[in-house]
Amino acid sequence: MIFTQAKRYQVTLWTSTDRKGLAMRLEFDSIEEATLVFEQNAAERRYAAGLLFEWQKDTREWMLMGQYPNP
């Protein structure tokens, strides 16, 4: 089976700051949408931790674009 990436941006959110356990993963086509959701969650602290990623087609890897809380 071949896996293809559906969306370019991803926000992953956890209820604990250690980022263990179940996570909510949201995918977006635009950086504007992804950044808005990420920043809203960081400001409101609905989730204790979050990561914002961008998919790099050329390297086939996720690039970390933002995180909270900061290390």
PELIN-V688463 format. One record per backbone hydrogen bond with DSSP energy under -1.0 kcal/mol. CO is the residue of the C=O (numbers start at 1). NH is the residue of the N-H. E is the energy in kcal/mol with one decimal. If there is no record, write none. Layout:
co->(CO;CO)
nh->(NH;NH)
e->(E;E)
This chain:
co->(8;9;10;11;12;13;14;16;24;26;28;30;31;32;33;34;35;36;37;38;39;40;41;49;50;51;52;52;53;54;56;56;61;63;66;68)
nh->(55;28;53;26;51;24;49;19;13;11;9;34;35;36;37;38;39;40;41;42;43;44;45;14;68;12;65;66;10;63;60;61;56;54;52;50)
e->(-3.1;-2.7;-3.0;-3.2;-2.3;-2.7;-1.6;-1.5;-2.7;-2.7;-2.4;-1.9;-2.8;-2.2;-2.2;-2.5;-3.0;-2.4;-2.2;-2.2;-2.3;-2.6;-1.7;-2.5;-2.1;-2.3;-3.6;-1.3;-2.2;-3.0;-1.8;-1.1;-2.9;-2.2;-2.7;-2.9)
